[in-house]
Amino acid sequence: MTRYVITGTDTGIGKTVLAAALTAALDATYWKPIQAGLDEETDSEIVARLSGRPVLPEAHRLIHPLSPHRAAELEGIAIDPAAIAPPALPGPLVIEGAGGPLVPVTRTTLYADIFTRWGLPVVLAARTGLGTINHSLSTIEALRARGVTIHGIAYIGPANEDNEATIAAIGQVRRLGRLPHLDPLTPDMLAAAFAEGFDIADFRARPA
């Protein structure tokens, strides 16, 4: 069964747009376990709009746009990480985390700990610009230290051949492709950009 977790090297890098593109390309269902911040369009709403695919309700919807552990504390909500599990449903599933894998879900559990328990392959979203080498390699090491399978790295932003190649080589990860910044960002433009920048076969076959 085709199931992927999308995580990133940081927040605000375009991870949700990548998740929408992959969800549409795989004819998948999308799920974001925890949404922190409700003032603007949520990640689930963005993916629904851009992918046209089914979106599952979040396990937790938190008002404050903060790390889930802190947002939950401020709202008096107790998050049970053990109760957060990928839903059993037929067909492909794309799951999106929040920020990066070391973002705390509670005071004692990180997203990476949950990814380890799930045992699903992770697609790492990374910027292409300055600072991405350090952020990407640090994230790769954090995931591998916990035994998380990294399916590959997907870049977001203007082409930067040296940065992209350097991270893939040193990090020993599959280079899946690159998604440029799109303006306007429409479902059709996103689908076309993903088809041009990625090979969907890389997501239908697991690495050996």
Secondary structure, DSSP 8 states (H G I E B T S, - for coil): --EEEEEESSSSSSHHHHHHHHHHHTT-EEE-SEEE--SS--HHHHHHHHH-S-B---SEEESSSS-HHHHHHHTT----GGG------SS-EEEE-SSSTTSBSSSS-BHHHHHHHHT--EEEEEESSTTHHHHHHHHHHHHHHTT--EEEEEEESS--HHHHHHHHHHHT--EEEEE---SS--HHHHHHHHHHHB-THHHHS---
